[in-house]
Amino acid sequence: MAMRTATPWWASLVLGVGLLLFLLGERLFGHLSGVRFFLTGVGLLLILAVTAARGWAMASSSGARRRVERTLLISHAGTLLGLVLYALSTEWGMAKLNVDPMGHFSGAMTVLYLAVLVAANLPLLMIELSLGLALRTKFDVQPGASGEEAGVEYFRVREIGWSGLSLGLALTFLMVTCQVGNERNVQRDVSYFKTSAPGEATQKILQTSSDPVKVMLFFPDTNAVKDQVKQYFDVLAGATKKLTVEVRDRLSSAELANKYRVTKDGTIVFVRGTGDKEKSQTMEVDTDLAKARTSVGKLRNLDREVNSLLLKLMRDKRKAYILVGHGEINDPDSMPAELKGRVPERRTTVVKKRLADLNFEVKNLSVLDLAKEIPEDATLVVALAPTVPLQPGEWAVLEHYLDRGGRLFYALDPKADPSLGPLETRFGIKMIPGDLTDEVQFLPQRGMLTDRRFAVTSQFSAHASTTSLSRSVDKGLILIDSGALEELQAGPKNAKRIVTIRSMETSFMDKNDNFAFDAATEKKQRWNVAVAIDGNNVGEKEGYRALVFADVDLFSDLYGRDPLGRVAPVLASGPLLGDAVRWLGGEEQFGGEVVSEDDKPIQHTKNQDVVWFMLTIIGAPIIVLTLGLLGTTRRRRGFKKAEVTQ
């Protein structure tokens, strides 16, 4: 008996295997050059070989057989076109076309090649399923007789192919819609809302208070925001036993409202102590629930707001002096002109705001101030990546400050001055030249090799300066253009050294700036990113404390979108700064989680993105098609049983 088609069923399977190997090589193993070359090469050879075989079979056939093979060949040609479009969407393709990789071209080409691949392969899959496996086990290019013409069933093949194309185009329309929505930045607030619960850090502040604290809520009698706020404070009062909660009406309690200068509903008054020792702090929450549930309305971040206010209530404001005049990231105007092109410009608005939330008054420590002496009221001295080396006299002032029990926060940058001067000997650490790079654990940003400098780590110690990081669920910290710290064998003088943050073991120091691992000159290991030096652990009554970071970008502004869709600066390191400052200031007993119910941006590493890509682009359609085939098979069996019964 003659074959039903000129090509066997497994020809399309070979095409699918080749396409799968190609996608695996490019998307899953693109960071491993050897594996990528093998998988992509083998996949492309299989696709080209089976397409050539299909073309030969079509040319050697006639009649309906030829028309069927032509339909199948069109699907193969569509697959090749999709791969060509994919090549144009890569860095190599955009370089050949001389287009801006940061423009809209990359996104448009990505959607286009995916649309072509779906529209080409979905009809092919449906045609193969309709033809089945019977009488299609080998190539048969003999001219068909009239009896074979009926067996080929070209019209059924054509109709099923058109149906598959319609379904494929419908799927591509969804891709285009998603891409347009992303490019146009159309956003709606459909997020889950929940008032933040009392966090561990807030509870600790109240528990350490020697005096009870009273909270008065000035809200209308019937108000949804009041219910949310009262629930928060009731839980906090029950957990600490140091808090009493009163609900007041601003108009009926006019005398009390006047005493604490309450002029509008939604005011929360905190009172500690009585008589002359009484201290109070006030915060406001919008009484409209729709507004209060936003980040501006404070309900989502109520615990953070209360935490900051309680610190102001429990102790006097402290002072944090930040170095300026050496080209620091907080003082870019002092950077020499010849370095401005080499060192990227960054901002530190979030750091200063967070220090203010921790009840610190932030003041600049200029070159003239540092040449004399660090003020006696300095609780903390902060240096954020000076690009101009400090002078010997300035280092001497910092050392004298540490001698009298000072607290130093020092962040370095590989592109700035990497030296710690005489503090290298004192701390027993120094900066390693090079840029921390990771080919496996990194955060994709632009789809380029430079993304490997966005290394991701989850290696944190149980030190008090990393309490929240070590307890967090996601445990991810992004190291942006980070350096690394080397521990000297001599060790610190009269102090204890503790490594608090390390990179992943897949990272390496990129010494030749090629964003790739060179086994001959580079080494993959866990590199030290942050070190704590504690002089209080060696018996000194008032020993110094210091934190040294090899990545100043942990404390620079990143820009993301808040729940309202507005661009706003956020801190790259999340809760790290709060715990670090508390430990330096001797307030580690206040450390712990501060709860926020803001929607967290979903961030995946390179490998995680690949998994999600495969699940959404390949896994979801396979599930839908499988369910459809199962339903169709079940209906056919029902029809057959009905025919037998009749």
Secondary structure by P-SEA (a helix, b strand, c coil): cccccccccaaaaaaaaaaaaaaaacccccccaaaaaaaaaaaaaaaaaaaaaaaaaaaacccaaaaaaaaaaaaaaaaaaaaaaaaaacaaaaaaaccccccaaaaaaaaaaaaaaaaccaaaaaaaaaaccccccccccccccaaaaaaaaaaaaaaaaaaaaaaaaaaaaaaaaaaaaaaacccccccccccccccaaaaaaaaaccbbbbbbbbcccccaaaaaaaaaaaaaaaacccbbbbbbbcccaaaaaaaaccccccbbbbbccccccccbbbbbbbccccccccccccccaaaaaaaaaaaaaaccbbbbbbbcccccccccccccccccccbbbbbcaaaaaaaaaaccccccccaaaaaccccccccbbbbccccccccaaaaaaaaaaaaabbbbbbbbbccccccccccccccccccccbbbbbcccccccccccccccbbbbcccccccccccccccccccccccbbbbbbbbccccccbbbbbccccccccccccccccccccccccccccccbbbbbcccccccbbbbbbbbccccccbbbbbbccccbbbbbbcccaaaaaaaaaaaccccccccccccccccccccaaaaaaaaaaaacaaaaaaaaaaaaaaaaaaaaaaaaaaac
